[in-house]
């Protein structure tokens, strides 16, 4: 018996075919969903990896930028660095300055003494002034005495010359 669109067998036949087709389509949709889930999981993992790579790249770029800035500073420092010869000349100058300072310290030793012991300094100054005054006084007396001695010597010489002339 031929199957016609109005027969029950045809309908059962179509239902059977559509049921098989539905099962096949559902199976393919399930497989597609599984593949899509797997792909979404892979994409999520790839996205996570990409974000980690991006973070690491950002950190690395920051470090490189910092190092480039430091390199510029380092190059400037290298240009301005002190050579051994300059350092030796500076050391020699420092030694000379040290010697000069020690000499100055020796020279101002008396001033430090007077600063430390001002009463002693005043006593020394007064003693010096008294000595100078006494010396001046003595020399004035000596001049007076020497004038008298010269007068007496002149008188003696005149007496001797008068005596010689008379004899």
C-alpha positions as CSV (number, residue, x, y, z in Angstrom):
1,X,0.0,0.0,0.0
2,X,1.4,3.3,-1.0
3,X,2.0,5.9,1.6
4,X,0.0,8.9,1.2
5,X,0.0,12.1,3.1
6,X,-3.3,11.3,4.7
7,X,-2.6,7.7,5.8
8,X,-1.8,6.8,9.3
9,X,1.2,4.8,8.3
10,X,2.6,7.8,6.5
11,X,2.2,9.8,9.6
12,X,3.8,7.2,11.8
13,X,6.6,7.0,9.2
14,X,7.1,10.8,9.3
15,X,6.9,10.8,13.1
16,X,9.5,8.0,13.2
17,X,11.8,9.9,10.8
18,X,11.3,13.2,12.6
19,X,12.0,11.5,15.9
20,X,15.3,10.1,14.5
21,X,16.0,13.5,13.0
22,X,15.2,15.2,16.3
23,X,17.4,12.8,18.2
24,X,20.2,13.4,15.7
25,X,19.8,17.2,15.9
26,X,19.6,17.1,19.7
27,X,22.8,15.0,19.8
28,X,24.5,17.4,17.5
29,X,23.3,20.4,19.6
30,X,24.6,18.6,22.7
31,X,27.9,18.0,21.0
32,X,28.0,21.6,19.8
33,X,27.2,22.8,23.4
34,X,30.0,20.6,24.7
35,X,32.4,22.0,22.1
36,X,31.2,25.5,22.8
37,X,31.7,25.0,26.6
38,X,35.1,23.6,25.9
39,X,36.0,26.5,23.6
40,X,34.6,29.0,26.2
41,X,36.8,27.3,28.9
42,X,39.8,27.5,26.6
43,X,39.0,31.1,25.7
44,X,38.7,31.9,29.4
45,X,42.1,30.2,30.1
46,X,43.6,32.1,27.1
47,X,42.1,35.3,28.4
48,X,43.5,34.7,31.9
49,X,46.9,33.9,30.4
50,X,46.8,37.0,28.2
51,X,45.9,39.1,31.2
52,X,48.9,37.6,33.1
53,X,51.2,38.2,30.2
54,X,49.8,41.8,29.9
55,X,50.5,42.4,33.7
56,X,54.0,40.9,33.4
57,X,54.7,43.0,30.3
58,X,53.5,46.1,32.1
59,X,55.8,45.4,35.0
60,X,58.7,44.6,32.7
61,X,58.1,47.8,30.7
62,X,58.0,49.8,33.9
63,X,61.3,48.2,35.0
64,X,62.9,48.9,31.6
65,X,61.7,52.5,31.7
66,X,63.1,52.9,35.2
67,X,66.4,51.3,34.1
68,X,66.6,53.6,31.1
69,X,66.2,56.6,33.3
70,X,68.8,55.2,35.6
71,X,71.1,54.5,32.7
72,X,70.9,58.2,31.7
73,X,71.7,59.2,35.3
74,X,74.5,56.7,35.3
75,X,76.0,58.0,32.1
76,X,75.9,61.6,33.6
77,X,77.7,60.3,36.7
78,X,80.3,58.5,34.6
79,X,80.9,61.8,32.7
80,X,81.4,63.7,36.0
81,X,83.3,61.0,37.8
82,X,86.6,61.8,39.5
83,X,89.7,60.2,38.0
84,X,92.5,58.8,40.1
85,X,94.8,61.6,39.2
86,X,92.3,64.2,40.4
87,X,91.8,62.2,43.6
88,X,95.6,62.0,44.1
89,X,95.9,65.8,43.7
90,X,93.1,66.4,46.1
91,X,94.7,64.1,48.6
92,X,98.0,66.0,48.3
93,X,96.1,69.3,48.8
94,X,94.3,67.9,51.8
95,X,97.7,66.9,53.3
96,X,99.1,70.3,52.7
97,X,96.0,71.9,54.3
98,X,96.4,69.6,57.3
99,X,100.0,70.6,57.7
100,X,99.1,74.3,57.5
101,X,96.3,73.8,60.1
102,X,98.8,72.0,62.4
103,X,101.2,74.9,61.9
104,X,98.5,77.4,62.7
105,X,97.6,75.4,65.8
106,X,101.2,75.7,66.9
107,X,101.2,79.4,66.2
108,X,98.1,80.2,68.2
109,X,99.1,78.1,71.1
110,X,99.9,81.2,73.2
111,X,96.6,82.8,72.3
112,X,94.8,79.6,73.4
113,X,96.8,79.8,76.7
114,X,95.8,83.4,77.3
115,X,92.2,82.6,76.4
116,X,92.2,79.7,78.8
117,X,93.9,81.5,81.6
118,X,93.0,85.3,81.3
119,X,94.2,86.2,84.8
120,X,97.7,84.8,84.0
121,X,97.7,86.8,80.8
122,X,96.8,90.0,82.7
123,X,99.5,89.3,85.2
124,X,102.1,88.7,82.4
125,X,101.1,91.9,80.7
126,X,101.3,93.9,83.9
127,X,104.7,92.4,84.7
128,X,105.9,93.3,81.2
129,X,104.7,96.9,81.6
130,X,106.4,97.2,85.0
131,X,109.6,95.8,83.5
132,X,109.5,98.3,80.7
133,X,108.8,101.2,83.1
134,X,111.6,100.1,85.4
135,X,114.0,99.7,82.4
136,X,113.1,103.2,81.2
137,X,113.5,104.6,84.7
138,X,116.9,102.9,85.1
139,X,118.1,104.2,81.7
140,X,117.1,107.7,82.7
141,X,119.0,107.4,85.9
142,X,121.9,105.9,84.1
143,X,121.9,108.8,81.7
144,X,122.0,111.2,84.6
145,X,124.8,109.2,86.2
146,X,126.6,109.0,82.9
147,X,126.4,112.7,82.4
148,X,127.9,113.2,85.9
149,X,130.6,110.7,85.1
150,X,131.4,112.4,81.9
151,X,131.6,115.8,83.7
152,X,133.9,114.3,86.3
153,X,136.1,112.7,83.6
154,X,136.3,116.0,81.7
155,X,137.3,117.8,84.9
156,X,139.9,115.2,85.6
157,X,141.3,115.6,82.1
158,X,141.4,119.3,82.5
159,X,143.2,119.0,85.8
160,X,145.7,116.6,84.3
161,X,146.3,118.9,81.3
162,X,146.6,121.9,83.6
163,X,149.1,120.0,85.7
164,X,151.1,119.0,82.7
165,X,151.1,122.5,81.4
166,X,152.3,123.9,84.7
167,X,155.0,121.4,85.2
